């Protein structure tokens, strides 16, 4: 693990977010973002939109059923300026 950041509901509105960075190669990394909303335990954690802006490149992924979005081959030189935008899925209608 190169870097790890965790933010919880005390700083984010009903979201737990964890960003972990692993070195993939000499100059690239894998960025794993876990998004969980405690209020969505019944619906599950899939479907949050995670956008990562690193350098001039923006990538958007949807979280899987575990709340995980993975960004591969992110240049290490661009990581220190990486920004994340997270949009939880819309509430389910039952």
N, C-alpha and C positions, 0 to 999 in steps of 0.2 A: 504494500500500500504506500503510495507516494503522498497522497493527501486524503483527508476525510473531513467533511463538514456535516454537522447535523443541526437542523432547525426544527423546533417543535411548535405545538399549538400556542405556546406562550408568546411566540414571535410571529407566527403565521396563523391566519384564521382557519382553525380546524384542520390543519395539515401537518403531517410529520414528513420532513424531507431530509434525505441523506444522500450526499454526493461523495463517491469514492473514486479515486483515480489510481489506476494501475499502469505501470510501464509495460508497453507492448513490444517495444523495440528500442533501438538506440535513440530515436527522436520522435516517437509517437506513443500515445497512451490510449487506454480504454477508460472511458468515463461511464460510471454506473450511477444512475439516479433512481432512488427508491422514493416513491410518493405514496403516502398512506393517509387517509382521512378517517380518524376514529369514528366519525359519524356515519361512515359508509360500510361498517362491518357486514351488514346483511347483503348489500349490493356487491361487495368485493372491491378490489382496487384497480381493476382494468379500466383503460380508457382515458386516463388523464393525459393531456397533451403536454409534452415537455419540449421546449425549444432551447437549444444551446447555440449561442452566438460566440464563436471563437475566431478572432481575426475578422476577415471579410466574409467568412462562411457561416451561414445559419443552417442548422439541421433541426428537423422536428420529428419526434417519435411519439408513439402512444405507449403507455405502460401496459404490461401484460397483467395476468390475473394476480400476480404477486406484487404489483405496483412498480415493476422494474422497467426502466428504459435504458438501453445501452448504446453508447456512441463509440465506435471503433476508429482507430487510426487518426486520432486528434493530435496535431502537431504540438509537441511540448512547448515550443516557443510561444504558442497562442493561448496556452492554458491560464496564464496569470491574468489575462484580460477576459476570460470566459464569463458570460452572463447567461443566466437561466430564467426562462419565463415558464410558469406552470399554470395550466388551466385544468381544474378538476372536471371530470365528466359531468354532464347535466344530470340532475337528480332523476332517478327512475320514476316512471309513472306506473302505479299498480292499479 
